[in-house]
Amino acid sequence: MITVRPAGERGHVNLGWLDSYHTFSFGDYHDPSHMGFSHLRVINEDFVLPGKGFGTHAHRDMEIITVVLEGVVEHKDSMGTGSVITAGEVQRMSAGTGVTHSEFNPSKQKVLHFLQIWILPDRNGLEPEYEQNSFPESARRGGLRLVASPDGRDGSLTIHQDADVYISSLDSGQKIAHPLARGRRAWLQIATGQVALLGRVLKAGDGAAVQMEPSVEITAQEGSGFLLFDLA
């Protein structure tokens, strides 16, 4: 069963410096029918103007994954981390018992385009943690590159939840299939391009829940990039 979440039906806020689209309920956008999927709680697509960003704010008891699509994120947090995340890199922050951080677009010219993902942890009260890694285009071209998992396998970031997160870039006509174990489900989020998911056409910004299917079968109808979440 495929349930599509069209890009145009997402929550939306434009603050001038920030243009943000919410796949699930977030902030002032509340929709009881879109509160998350499995342990996946937030997928925000954010566009941040040059020289602007999110001031210091707090999180707790959440696994936060940042995927930079274009531009650069400058990150600082209460754990003492000061880092720069560029396109092709992925950041994981376990907020645990509590952490404050800021995110800023240091460019004077380029808009920052990134996805921020929240996944509920398998337990509360964890020690806050930070991690980031590079997953270049060559590592995900034509297939699925694991970028986050509960056991950190294959060089992926370690999240505290039974969820595997993959990134892929496909050329037009390329196909991939990801098997789903019994009882598991998936969420597909399109970042760029257009794909066919088991016969359903999805464009940039669209998401789709996949349930009670033996596999997730994706065909790129043009050059495309997407995230795939394999969830309990």
N, C-alpha and C positions, 0 to 999 in steps of 0.2 A: 504494500500500500504506500502510495506517494501522496504527501500533502504539501503543496507548494505555498510558500510565503512570498508573495510578489514584492519586489523592491518598492513599488509605488504605494504599498499599503503599510509600510513601516512607519513607526513614529518618527517625527522630524522636529528638530529645533535649529534655528539659525540665530546666533547671537552676534552676528557680524564677523567677529574674529574666528568663530567656530560654526561649522555647518555639520550637523550630526544626524545620522539615521540609525534608528533603534529597531533591531529585529524583534526584540522582546521588550516587555515593560521595563522602563528605566526612568528615574527622576520624575519629572512631572508627567511623563507619558505613561498612562496606565491602561492596560487592556487585559481583562481577566482571562480572555481566551488565548493570550500570548504572554505567559509568565515564564517561559523557558521550555526546555525539552530535555527529559532525563535530568542529568546533573548539569547540563548546559543552561546557564542563567542569563548571560548577556552576550550579545554580539552587536557592538556599535561600530559603525563606519564613520570615521571622523576626518574632516578636512580643516586644518588649522592654518591661518594666515601667517606669513613671515613675521617673525619677531613676537609672536603671541603664544599663549599656552595655558595650561592648567596650573594655577597656584597650588601651594602646599595644601593637601587635603588628606583625610584619613581613610583607611580601610581596615577591616578585620575579617577573619574567618572566610577567606575567599582565595581561590587560585586565579591569578590574573595573568593573562597571556597577551602580549602586544606583538602584532605582526605589522611591520612597516612595509607599505606598498610603494610609496614614493616619498623621498625626502629623508629627514633626520629627526629623531627624537633625542632631546637632551634630558636625562633623568637624574634626579637627586632624591635620596630618601633618608629616613631616620636610622637606617642600619649603617649609614656612612658610605653608601654606594653613590658614586658619581660616574655616570656612563653615557655613552652615545650609541644609539641604536639606528643603524642605517637600513636602507632597503635591502632585503634578503636576509636580514637578521631577525631573530625572534627572542623576546624577553619573557621570562617567567618570574613572577613575584608571588610568594605565598605570604598573604597578609597575616595569617595566624592570629596571635594574641593582640596584634595591632601594629600598624606601620603608617607613617605619613610620607608622602612623596609629592614631587612636582614633575610635570612633563611640559617641555617647551620646544618650540620650533626655532632653532637658532639661526636659520637662514634669513638673509635679508631680501631674498627674491623668490624662493620657491615655496609653494604651498606644501604642507605636510599632509600626507594621506596614509592613514593607518587603520587597522582593525584592533579594537580592544575587546577581549573575550574574558568572561568570568565563568568559572566552573566551581560549583560547590565542592568543598573538600570532603574527604571521607570521615573527618572528625574535626571538631573545633579545638581551639586552644593550642595549635601548633606553634612552634618557634618560627618567627618570620625568616624567610629565606629569599635570596635573589640569585638569578642565573640568566645568562644569555649565550646565544651561540649563532654562528653564521650557517645558513643553509642556502648556498648559492644556486643560481638558476640551473647550472649544470647538474646539480644533485637532484633536482626535481623535474627536469625536463623529460617528458614522455612517460612518467611513472608517478608513484606516490612516495614522498619522502616523509618519514616519521619525524616529527619535530617535538612532540611531547608525549609522555607515556608514564604509567605509574612506576616503572622499573628503570627508566632512563636508558633503555636499550638502544643500540645502534647510534649512539651519540645524541640521542634526543634529550630534551629537558625533562626533568623529573617533576611530575605533578602528583599531588596527594588525592588521587581519585582513579577509579577504574575507567579510564578514558584514554583512547589513543587519538592523537591529532596529527593529521597528514596535510601536506601542502603539495600541490601539483601544478605544473605548467604543461599544457598540451598544444601542439600545432594542429591546425585544421585537419580533420579526418582521423586524428589519433584516437585510440580507444583504450580504456582501462577497465578492469573489473576487480572489485574488492569484495571477497567473500565475507558474509556476516555469520558468526557462530550462532547457534540456536539461542534464542532469548535476547540477542543483542539487536540494537537499532542504530541508525546513523542519521547525521545531519550533514547536508551538503550546502556550503555557502559559496556563491560565485563572486569572485573579486573582479575579474575582467573577462570580456569576451562573451561567448554563448556556447552552451553545451546541450546535449540531449541526455536526459537521465531516464533510463528505462522507457524511452519514447516521449517523455515530457520535456519541452524546451524551456531552458532556464537562461536568463540573461544576467548581466552584472548587477549585483545587489539582491538578486533573488536568493532565497533559501528553500530547502525542502527537507521534510522529515521522511525517513525511509523506515518502515516497520513491516515485519512479517514477510521479508524478502530474503532469499538465500544469498543475494549479492547485490552490490551497488555497481551498475554498469553505466559508464559515462563515455560519451563520444563528443569530441570537440567539433563544433560547427564552424568555428574560426579560432584563431589563436586565443587561448583562454587560460586563466589562472583561478584556482579555487582551493578551499579548505574542506577536508572531510573529517568528521568526528565519528569515531566508532565507540558507542556508548553502551553501558550496561542497561 
